[in-house]
Amino acid sequence: MASAIIVGAGPAGATLSYLLARRGVTVTLIERQTDFGREFRGEVLMPSGIDALEQAGLGVAAHDLPRLAIPAVEIFRGVAPLAKISLASLPRTPTVVPQGTMLEMIAAEAAKFPGFALERGATMRDLIMESGRVAGVRADTISGPREFRADFVIAADGRTSAIRKRLGLAVEHIQQGFDVVWTHVPGQFLDNQTACFVFGSGHLFILYPSPEGHLQIGWVIKKGRYADFRKLGADGWFGAMAPYLPAVIVEFLAPRRDALAHPVLLDVVCDRIRDWTVPGALLIGDAAHPMSPVGAQGINIALRDAIVAGNHLGRAFAAGASPENLDAAARAVQAERAPEIVTIQNMQQMGPRLQFGDTFYSRALTSRPFAWFAKTFLAGFLARRIDPMLNGVTKVRLDPS
């Protein structure tokens, strides 16, 4: 029987495992963590990501997970309200779903197929190469070192992909000038449905409610400044943030300052490898193209990668899983997905460059005339401009199976 090894049980790896197992492929999914909830993970599903889950047949199960729709986004320029954008009219509303819970659901759905196996607590250490072709992986598992062999290997092991490093693939780096510090506080903010963006004075904050009963807070800082903030306690964090936040947010945070969670640094990386595939292996998701956090694209792009990979690899496995067919299918995945990746990554660079750059345009962005213009026109303009972030750039459709 045709077989695949997928390294990394994030959104791309878990979903592709499910799709291939459903097609009758023997799939071994290798995940270094034993608990999907142990790491901070992106959790905002855009309409494009919700659509991918629905196409995969996971929409009903996903709807039963803890979830919170975000039908509106409010933008502040410093302490002053700037614009409010309604997303309620979209066919699918951006929704917050804790990623760890979602991954457990996908793994449980995949486990309904007899050819699926999930190896938790298994860390990939090396590739098995035979005649210039990837033939499997060596991993340290809970029960000791093991070899896993298959007809094809898919790397979905994230931005620090061990397989990417082992293969030494050429990378196109996109320089990033910022990092994001995440924290959260308990309680419902505003209507518990609205996300907020606060920008100005070289600062940017992202706030959104969580179905787990807290407010997520992302503070975008210049790269390299985290050391300045790491020593601050909860009260120090509040004091450092407060001058740049509108009164409604400060009033919400002030009585909860002692409950500010220990901050987590997201070292922002955005790049893409030139070739996603080598004989016997394919890289998808952040392993192939780490996304900037701008626009909450990582999880959604990963799900769309899985749909396309499921199409091409699924056909190749069904046709007999010859090395030639599998390698051709892998190349077809990159050819179909790369245009959207390039477009979205380029879009992700615009906001931070305006926010942190010392240029005419960045100064104009925080000027009073711009604030007047934004109150009058910005909501409609942004609603049009962010459509690729909401719905993707290219059409992604799952093959009927």
Secondary structure, 3 states (H helix, E strand, C coil): CCEEEEECCCHHHHHHHHHHHHCCCEEEEEECCCCHHHCCCCCEECHHHHHHHHHCCCHHHHHCCCCEECCEEEEEECCEEEEEEECCCCCCCCEECCHHHHHHHHHHHHCCCCCEEEEECCEEEEEEEECCEEEEEEEEECCEEEEEECCEEEECCCCCCHHHHHHCCCEEECCCCEEEEEEEEECCCCCCCEEEEEEECCEEEEEEECCCCEEEEEEEEECCCHHHHHCCCHHHHHHHHHHHCCHHHHHHHHHHHHHCCCCEEECCCCEEECCCEECCEEECHHHCCCCCCCCCCHHHHHHHHHHHHHHHHHHHHHCCCCHHHHHHHHHHHHHHHHHHHHHHHHHHCHHHHHHHCCCHHHHHHCCHHHHHHHHHHHHHHHHHHCHHHHHCCCCCCCCCC
